[in-house]
């Protein structure tokens, strides 16, 4: 049984991941602004309804882990994401700030908070996007989103180096198109060949075993473009 923190659990991949881990007997701290009704009453899921873009609210996670999990975290899955789809000339600095607060700053701050709770064998998985991969195809209107996903790739590579002597592993999964609400927001009407549940199955196994084979790596998990 592992203690697992997952962000962005109100829908899509994060929602499916929380249920799958819980059904396998792991203890889940599900982080999202909205709590799915399916999580209520599940003895393996604890829900924290917080806005991860607000630094002070992330301290509730630190308090929970200290008090309820004996200061031990085995896996963090940084899954939450914010997408603003606008032509670049219409993107304001506030738009960029909103996206980066969720997609970059919250990833960094939550990881920093949890460093004392991570130990040898702990695995931190950041969900990025093919849009953040250098040399990949890029799409108009996603300047803030895709650049933020590139930033967390570099952050993860750096943390893998900084904490390798402590046995804490950091990896990134750069996802291609997955049939989620976020994809529909970016590409209305586009049907991806992979469902949220199917991608969650892949991430589930990678989070549990990927750190045996990878550290500081970016895996491109995509069969199509976009």
Backbone bond lengths (Angstrom), bond angles and torsions (degrees), N, CA, C in turn:
res aa  C-N    CA-C-N  psi(-1)  N-CA   C-N-CA  omega(-1)  CA-C   N-CA-C  phi
1 X - - - 1.466 - - 1.519 110.02 -
2 X 1.314 116.71 129.15 1.457 121.13 -179.13 1.524 110.85 -116.92
3 X 1.327 114.83 153.75 1.465 122.13 173.69 1.526 107.84 -95.06
4 X 1.334 115.74 118.97 1.460 120.66 -170.45 1.525 110.64 -128.22
5 X 1.322 116.28 127.14 1.461 122.49 174.26 1.527 108.28 -100.44
6 X 1.324 116.12 128.71 1.466 121.34 177.39 1.518 108.50 -129.12
7 X 1.313 117.45 128.81 1.463 120.77 175.96 1.526 109.46 -99.85
8 X 1.338 115.13 157.00 1.456 120.40 178.51 1.512 112.74 68.91
9 X 1.340 116.08 50.61 1.469 120.68 -173.07 1.526 113.97 -99.65
10 X 1.314 118.53 7.10 1.469 119.53 -175.64 1.529 112.35 -78.04
11 X 1.336 116.39 -18.37 1.463 119.71 -177.65 1.519 109.51 -160.42
12 X 1.320 114.71 171.84 1.456 121.45 170.48 1.519 114.82 60.02
13 X 1.318 115.50 -139.56 1.457 122.25 -173.82 1.527 111.54 -62.50
14 X 1.324 117.70 -43.28 1.459 120.83 -178.98 1.515 112.65 -61.89
15 X 1.316 115.99 -40.51 1.463 121.94 177.19 1.527 110.51 -61.05
16 X 1.319 116.66 -48.52 1.461 121.20 -179.44 1.530 111.40 -64.23
17 X 1.329 116.05 -39.39 1.466 119.95 179.14 1.527 111.83 -62.82
18 X 1.323 116.54 -45.71 1.468 120.16 -178.52 1.522 110.95 -58.84
19 X 1.319 116.83 -45.06 1.461 120.55 -179.92 1.527 111.38 -66.46
20 X 1.327 116.79 -41.17 1.460 119.35 -177.54 1.528 111.51 -66.27
21 X 1.323 117.11 -45.33 1.468 119.81 177.89 1.532 111.03 -63.33
22 X 1.326 116.50 -42.88 1.462 120.65 -179.43 1.521 110.89 -63.02
23 X 1.316 116.58 -40.67 1.468 120.61 179.90 1.520 112.16 -65.85
24 X 1.331 116.23 -22.36 1.467 120.58 177.46 1.531 111.87 -91.71
25 X 1.337 116.69 5.23 1.456 120.67 173.90 1.511 116.31 94.16
26 X 1.337 117.99 4.48 1.454 120.60 178.73 1.530 110.18 -81.82
27 X 1.328 115.57 156.51 1.460 121.04 177.27 1.524 109.20 -92.74
28 X 1.317 115.94 126.04 1.461 121.24 -173.45 1.520 110.61 -116.98
29 X 1.328 115.70 133.59 1.460 121.62 166.71 1.518 105.79 -105.71
30 X 1.331 115.29 106.23 1.466 121.90 -175.41 1.521 109.27 -94.34
31 X 1.327 115.75 120.08 1.462 122.03 -175.14 1.523 110.02 -109.91
32 X 1.315 116.53 118.60 1.462 121.20 174.19 1.522 108.13 -166.42
33 X 1.314 115.60 163.68 1.466 118.73 179.12 1.520 111.27 -73.96
34 X 1.339 117.15 -30.38 1.455 121.98 178.48 1.526 109.41 -114.67
35 X 1.332 115.97 141.81 1.460 120.86 -179.61 1.527 110.00 -102.62
36 X 1.331 118.05 117.71 1.465 119.96 177.33 1.528 111.18 -63.13
37 X 1.298 116.36 139.82 1.464 119.78 -178.04 1.524 111.42 -63.83
38 X 1.342 116.63 -25.61 1.464 120.09 -179.91 1.522 112.29 -67.26
39 X 1.334 117.35 -19.51 1.459 120.62 -179.98 1.530 112.06 -81.80
40 X 1.323 116.04 -23.89 1.450 120.56 -175.24 1.525 109.72 -66.42
41 X 1.309 115.72 130.25 1.452 120.28 179.70 1.516 114.16 87.15
42 X 1.331 117.74 -7.71 1.462 120.61 176.62 1.523 108.55 -78.15
43 X 1.313 116.23 115.44 1.461 120.48 -173.16 1.529 113.13 -66.99
44 X 1.325 116.90 -15.58 1.465 120.01 -179.29 1.521 113.37 -98.65
45 X 1.331 117.58 -0.47 1.470 120.71 -179.14 1.521 109.88 -120.37
46 X 1.311 115.81 124.35 1.459 122.40 169.69 1.520 107.54 -107.96
47 X 1.311 116.95 128.13 1.460 121.38 -177.93 1.524 110.51 -103.78
48 X 1.313 115.89 132.64 1.460 121.78 170.63 1.516 107.49 -117.68
49 X 1.321 115.96 114.75 1.459 120.90 179.72 1.519 108.76 -89.09
50 X 1.328 115.77 93.42 1.459 120.73 -178.04 1.517 110.16 -137.41
51 X 1.321 115.15 160.40 1.455 123.09 174.37 1.526 107.25 -98.40
52 X 1.330 117.15 107.95 1.459 119.50 -173.87 1.522 112.91 -70.10
53 X 1.334 117.17 -9.40 1.462 118.82 176.76 1.520 111.81 -78.16
54 X 1.339 116.69 -9.23 1.465 121.89 178.50 1.523 108.13 -102.54
55 X 1.312 116.64 112.20 1.459 121.87 -172.37 1.526 112.50 -56.91
56 X 1.327 116.82 -39.32 1.463 120.09 -177.11 1.527 111.53 -64.19
57 X 1.328 117.07 -32.04 1.459 119.45 -178.86 1.524 112.00 -70.96
58 X 1.318 117.14 -26.67 1.458 120.24 178.36 1.529 111.62 -65.33
59 X 1.319 117.05 -21.89 1.460 120.35 178.70 1.525 111.73 -64.91
60 X 1.338 117.28 -20.96 1.470 120.14 176.26 1.522 110.77 -65.08
61 X 1.321 116.32 -30.06 1.463 120.55 177.18 1.525 109.43 -68.12
62 X 1.310 116.57 -45.27 1.466 121.12 178.09 1.525 110.70 -57.87
63 X 1.321 116.44 -43.31 1.460 121.11 179.88 1.522 111.28 -63.91
64 X 1.321 116.67 -43.27 1.466 120.31 -179.37 1.524 111.29 -63.38
65 X 1.327 116.94 -47.68 1.464 119.94 -177.39 1.525 110.72 -62.66
66 X 1.308 116.35 -39.70 1.468 120.34 -179.85 1.524 111.54 -64.27
67 X 1.324 116.13 -41.16 1.453 120.34 -172.89 1.523 113.87 -88.71
68 X 1.342 117.30 -33.36 1.462 119.96 -171.12 1.523 115.12 -110.09
69 X 1.303 117.38 -22.25 1.456 120.38 -177.67 1.523 112.71 -115.32
70 X 1.328 116.85 18.70 1.468 120.77 178.98 1.527 112.37 51.42
71 X 1.340 114.38 38.72 1.474 121.64 175.68 1.528 112.65 56.90
72 X 1.340 116.54 43.39 1.466 120.25 -179.38 1.522 110.31 -136.39
73 X 1.331 115.55 125.10 1.470 122.70 174.99 1.518 107.95 -126.26
74 X 1.333 116.12 126.79 1.458 120.63 -179.13 1.521 112.53 -94.19
75 X 1.332 116.87 -38.06 1.464 121.06 -176.38 1.527 109.59 -140.70
76 X 1.316 115.91 136.35 1.465 121.63 168.47 1.528 106.88 -119.27
77 X 1.320 116.37 131.11 1.460 120.81 173.68 1.523 107.91 -118.06
78 X 1.327 115.40 106.41 1.466 121.88 178.36 1.526 107.61 -81.47
79 X 1.318 116.16 91.39 1.457 120.97 -174.03 1.530 113.24 -107.25
80 X 1.332 117.52 -23.88 1.466 120.60 -175.89 1.522 110.73 -60.05
81 X 1.314 115.72 143.31 1.461 119.64 178.63 1.519 111.23 -151.46
82 X 1.315 115.53 148.54 1.463 122.05 175.62 1.522 108.13 -122.28
83 X 1.317 115.62 131.09 1.455 121.07 179.54 1.523 109.65 -122.88
84 X 1.319 116.00 125.30 1.460 122.06 171.41 1.522 106.77 -115.24
85 X 1.320 115.67 119.98 1.462 121.48 -174.79 1.530 108.78 -105.45
86 X 1.333 116.26 102.63 1.461 122.05 -179.75 1.528 109.70 -147.98
87 X 1.317 117.87 150.41 1.467 118.81 169.45 1.529 109.65 -56.87
88 X 1.323 116.25 146.75 1.462 120.03 -174.50 1.529 112.48 -55.83
89 X 1.328 117.50 -39.84 1.463 118.93 -176.95 1.529 112.28 -68.53
90 X 1.327 116.88 -14.44 1.470 120.56 177.45 1.522 113.27 -98.13
91 X 1.323 116.61 -5.87 1.469 120.18 179.37 1.522 109.44 -78.70
92 X 1.304 115.66 126.24 1.465 120.49 177.97 1.527 109.97 -93.80
93 X 1.321 115.20 167.12 1.465 118.89 175.43 1.522 110.36 -62.74
94 X 1.331 116.83 -30.24 1.469 120.29 177.04 1.524 110.61 -67.01
95 X 1.339 117.63 -38.40 1.463 120.97 176.22 1.528 110.37 -60.30
96 X 1.331 115.43 -47.91 1.463 119.16 179.03 1.530 110.47 -60.89
97 X 1.318 116.25 -42.32 1.464 119.81 -179.10 1.524 111.30 -62.37
98 X 1.330 117.01 -42.94 1.468 120.75 179.63 1.519 111.05 -59.92
99 X 1.332 116.09 -46.50 1.462 120.80 -178.60 1.526 110.84 -65.15
100 X 1.314 116.47 -45.25 1.462 119.89 -177.56 1.528 112.32 -69.65
101 X 1.321 117.45 -30.42 1.470 119.60 177.36 1.518 111.55 -61.27
102 X 1.330 116.58 -39.61 1.463 120.75 -179.59 1.527 111.43 -83.29
103 X 1.328 116.35 -47.72 1.462 120.95 -169.29 1.523 114.08 -83.70
104 X 1.325 117.58 -20.55 1.467 120.12 -176.57 1.526 111.67 -125.41
105 X 1.334 116.55 -59.47 1.467 119.27 -173.48 1.526 112.10 -63.36
106 X 1.338 117.57 -40.12 1.466 120.17 179.25 1.523 111.29 -66.81
107 X 1.320 116.68 -35.91 1.464 120.58 176.50 1.523 109.93 -62.01
108 X 1.323 115.62 -46.86 1.463 119.90 -179.75 1.526 111.53 -64.95
109 X 1.324 117.48 -45.21 1.460 120.20 -175.36 1.524 111.98 -70.52
110 X 1.328 117.38 -42.24 1.468 119.27 178.14 1.524 110.59 -63.31
111 X 1.316 116.86 -40.21 1.469 119.88 176.72 1.523 110.48 -62.72
112 X 1.321 116.78 -44.87 1.473 120.29 -179.74 1.519 111.00 -60.31
113 X 1.331 116.36 -43.26 1.468 121.03 179.13 1.530 111.13 -60.72
114 X 1.331 115.42 -37.22 1.467 119.81 -173.54 1.527 114.11 -88.75
115 X 1.319 118.43 -9.48 1.466 120.22 -178.63 1.533 112.43 -50.89
116 X 1.352 119.62 -44.32 1.470 118.35 179.05 1.525 113.93 -64.28
117 X 1.340 117.08 -18.68 1.467 121.28 -178.11 1.519 112.78 -94.97
118 X 1.326 117.15 -11.53 1.455 121.87 179.39 1.523 109.80 -87.10
119 X 1.314 115.76 148.35 1.453 120.43 -177.13 1.513 109.56 -140.03
120 X 1.312 116.89 -178.05 1.451 120.67 178.24 1.526 109.34 -56.74
121 X 1.329 116.21 126.09 1.456 120.66 -178.30 1.516 114.24 100.08
122 X 1.336 117.38 -12.06 1.467 120.06 177.91 1.525 110.05 -69.35
123 X 1.322 115.38 148.52 1.467 120.98 -175.47 1.519 109.63 -130.07
124 X 1.321 116.65 123.50 1.459 122.70 176.95 1.527 107.87 -108.59
125 X 1.329 115.74 117.39 1.467 121.72 -176.98 1.524 108.45 -113.57
126 X 1.308 116.34 122.57 1.460 121.17 177.13 1.523 109.23 -106.89
127 X 1.331 115.31 127.68 1.455 120.59 178.21 1.528 108.39 -88.87
128 X 1.316 114.69 111.98 1.458 120.99 177.60 1.530 108.38 -108.96
129 X 1.302 116.31 -158.13 1.457 121.87 -175.69 1.519 109.52 -140.72
130 X 1.320 115.98 152.72 1.458 119.64 173.51 1.525 110.59 -58.51
131 X 1.321 116.72 -25.93 1.458 120.50 177.56 1.515 113.40 -64.46
132 X 1.333 116.86 -18.23 1.462 120.99 179.09 1.517 113.55 -93.10
133 X 1.338 116.74 -0.90 1.462 121.50 -178.53 1.524 110.31 -86.40
134 X 1.323 116.53 128.61 1.456 120.54 178.47 1.526 110.12 -61.22
135 X 1.321 117.07 129.68 1.454 121.98 177.72 1.511 114.79 88.74
136 X 1.351 116.93 -5.61 1.462 119.12 178.17 1.525 109.91 -78.42
137 X 1.325 115.94 165.33 1.459 120.03 176.36 1.529 109.16 -65.40
138 X 1.320 116.67 136.02 1.459 121.55 178.77 1.527 109.37 -111.97
139 X 1.348 115.23 158.88 1.455 120.64 -175.08 1.522 110.60 -128.40
140 X 1.313 115.97 136.31 1.457 122.02 -178.60 1.519 110.25 -58.31
141 X 1.327 114.86 143.28 1.457 120.86 176.46 1.501 114.88 91.17
142 X 1.345 116.80 -4.47 1.473 119.92 -175.66 1.524 112.20 -114.60
143 X 1.336 117.09 29.18 1.469 119.84 -176.11 1.523 111.89 -60.12
144 X 1.330 117.50 -45.57 1.468 120.68 -178.78 1.520 110.54 -68.87
145 X 1.322 116.65 -47.61 1.459 121.25 -176.63 1.525 112.08 -63.25
146 X 1.324 116.70 -53.34 1.464 119.79 -174.69 1.528 112.05 -67.01
147 X 1.319 116.90 -37.95 1.469 118.57 178.48 1.516 111.15 -66.76
148 X 1.342 117.15 -34.52 1.473 119.76 177.09 1.519 110.83 -67.08
149 X 1.319 116.98 -35.32 1.459 120.60 179.30 1.523 111.53 -71.48
150 X 1.324 116.51 -27.25 1.454 120.00 172.21 1.518 111.44 -70.37
151 X 1.329 116.48 -35.91 1.464 120.78 -178.25 1.527 111.75 -63.90
152 X 1.331 117.51 -41.36 1.468 118.75 -177.76 1.524 111.88 -72.65
153 X 1.321 116.94 -22.14 1.460 118.81 173.78 1.522 110.08 -63.56
154 X 1.322 116.56 -49.62 1.463 120.92 179.14 1.520 111.15 -62.93
155 X 1.333 116.70 -40.39 1.461 120.63 178.67 1.526 110.89 -59.26
156 X 1.311 117.35 -45.50 1.459 120.96 -178.78 1.521 111.58 -64.81
157 X 1.329 116.77 -41.37 1.463 120.12 177.72 1.521 110.87 -60.09
158 X 1.315 115.98 -41.66 1.455 120.37 179.88 1.527 112.09 -65.90
159 X 1.349 116.44 -44.07 1.470 120.30 -178.83 1.526 111.28 -66.18
160 X 1.326 116.78 -34.36 1.462 119.89 177.33 1.521 110.74 -59.66
161 X 1.319 115.90 -39.84 1.463 120.49 178.18 1.528 111.20 -70.84
162 X 1.323 115.56 -42.74 1.464 120.13 -174.65 1.530 112.51 -67.39
163 X 1.335 117.18 -31.10 1.471 119.72 -174.69 1.525 113.21 -115.30
164 X 1.330 117.98 16.13 1.461 119.58 -178.38 1.525 112.02 -65.07
165 X 1.333 117.66 -32.88 1.464 120.09 -179.69 1.526 112.31 -69.48
166 X 1.331 117.11 -18.98 1.466 120.96 177.40 1.522 111.84 -92.71
167 X 1.325 117.04 -2.43 1.453 120.24 177.17 1.514 114.33 77.45
168 X 1.344 117.01 17.53 1.463 121.67 176.61 1.526 107.63 -93.67
169 X 1.325 116.01 128.25 1.455 121.40 -173.42 1.526 111.07 -106.45
170 X 1.328 115.98 137.64 1.467 122.80 178.95 1.525 108.97 -125.95
171 X 1.319 116.02 126.33 1.462 120.93 176.84 1.524 110.57 -139.20
172 X 1.324 114.90 160.46 1.467 122.07 -179.55 1.517 109.59 -124.41
173 X 1.323 116.02 136.66 1.454 121.98 170.38 1.529 107.78 -109.94
174 X 1.324 116.01 113.69 1.462 121.08 178.91 1.524 107.85 -93.80
175 X 1.324 116.15 103.86 1.454 121.13 -172.37 1.521 112.00 -85.24
176 X 1.318 114.31 144.37 1.444 120.94 168.99 1.517 108.95 -85.80
177 X 1.305 117.12 -154.21 1.458 120.25 -175.02 1.530 111.18 -72.91
178 X 1.325 114.63 130.56 1.461 123.04 177.10 1.521 106.57 -130.22
179 X 1.313 116.66 139.51 1.461 120.24 -175.02 1.524 111.02 -74.05
180 X 1.312 116.65 82.68 1.451 123.29 179.07 1.526 109.74 -124.74
181 X 1.324 115.09 169.59 1.463 119.58 176.72 1.522 110.68 -61.64
182 X 1.319 116.87 -35.47 1.463 119.89 -179.72 1.527 110.94 -63.81
183 X 1.333 116.92 -40.00 1.461 119.75 177.57 1.525 110.50 -62.01
184 X 1.334 116.60 -41.81 1.455 120.48 179.73 1.527 111.79 -64.06
185 X 1.332 115.82 -31.86 1.463 119.61 176.81 1.531 110.60 -65.98
186 X 1.330 116.25 -37.08 1.465 120.39 -177.90 1.518 112.22 -83.63
187 X 1.342 116.27 -39.28 1.464 121.41 -176.66 1.529 109.02 -132.00
188 X 1.331 117.51 76.90 1.468 120.74 -177.37 1.530 111.59 -54.95
189 X 1.324 114.97 130.68 1.446 120.26 177.47 1.515 115.11 87.69
190 X 1.337 117.39 -12.19 1.464 119.79 179.59 1.526 110.03 -77.72
191 X 1.320 116.90 131.43 1.457 121.92 179.47 1.530 108.90 -107.06
192 X 1.318 116.26 112.10 1.464 120.08 178.17 1.525 109.90 -76.89
193 X 1.322 116.98 151.88 1.462 119.79 -178.57 1.520 113.86 -79.32
194 X 1.336 117.01 -10.05 1.466 121.36 -177.51 1.520 109.14 -114.57
195 X 1.322 116.85 130.79 1.461 121.44 178.95 1.518 110.37 -85.84
196 X 1.328 116.21 163.95 1.464 120.94 176.76 1.519 110.73 -59.96
197 X 1.321 117.06 -39.35 1.471 121.07 179.58 1.519 110.73 -65.38
198 X 1.316 117.98 -42.36 1.464 120.73 179.77 1.526 111.29 -64.16
199 X 1.341 117.49 -41.82 1.455 119.78 178.10 1.524 110.79 -68.43
200 X 1.325 116.83 -36.39 1.470 120.51 177.35 1.527 110.54 -61.41
201 X 1.321 117.22 -37.70 1.464 120.65 177.48 1.520 110.72 -59.06
202 X 1.322 116.08 -42.92 1.467 120.32 179.86 1.525 110.96 -65.72
203 X 1.332 116.25 -47.26 1.467 120.72 -177.97 1.514 110.83 -65.40
204 X 1.325 117.07 -36.58 1.465 122.26 177.14 1.525 110.39 -53.84
205 X 1.307 116.61 -52.36 1.462 120.33 -178.48 1.521 112.16 -68.45
206 X 1.333 116.45 -38.39 1.463 119.35 -179.54 1.527 111.31 -65.37
207 X 1.335 116.46 -41.50 1.466 120.01 -179.49 1.524 111.51 -61.60
208 X 1.318 116.65 -35.44 1.467 121.07 -178.11 1.520 113.24 -79.79
209 X 1.314 117.38 -32.72 1.470 119.50 -171.35 1.525 115.40 -126.82
210 X 1.338 117.93 -13.80 1.467 120.34 -174.72 1.512 114.31 -61.10
211 X 1.333 116.86 -28.80 1.467 119.56 -178.60 1.522 112.70 -71.90
212 X 1.335 117.49 -8.50 1.461 120.29 173.74 1.528 111.29 -74.78
213 X 1.329 115.79 -21.57 1.467 120.09 -172.76 1.524 113.97 -121.14
214 X 1.339 117.39 -20.75 1.457 121.03 -174.07 1.521 111.21 -132.70
215 X 1.317 115.54 147.11 1.463 122.18 167.95 1.522 108.37 -153.02
216 X 1.338 115.53 130.32 1.455 119.74 -178.64 1.511 113.18 71.17
217 X 1.323 116.48 23.08 1.457 120.29 -175.21 1.526 111.55 -108.13
218 X 1.331 114.34 155.63 1.460 122.30 175.86 1.521 107.09 -117.02
219 X 1.312 116.62 113.84 1.454 120.96 179.78 1.522 109.32 -100.92
220 X 1.316 115.49 125.67 1.464 120.46 178.81 1.522 108.83 -86.73
221 X 1.329 115.51 112.42 1.462 121.53 -175.93 1.520 108.09 -108.97
222 X 1.316 114.33 82.12 1.466 118.88 -172.59 1.512 110.18 -153.60
223 X 1.320 115.55 133.02 1.460 120.23 175.55 1.518 112.19 -109.65
224 X 1.348 116.19 -8.91 1.462 120.36 -178.15 1.518 110.31 -141.69
225 X 1.326 115.66 170.68 1.451 123.18 170.35 1.520 107.32 -128.24
226 X 1.337 121.32 126.78 1.464 125.36 8.85 1.518 111.11 -75.73
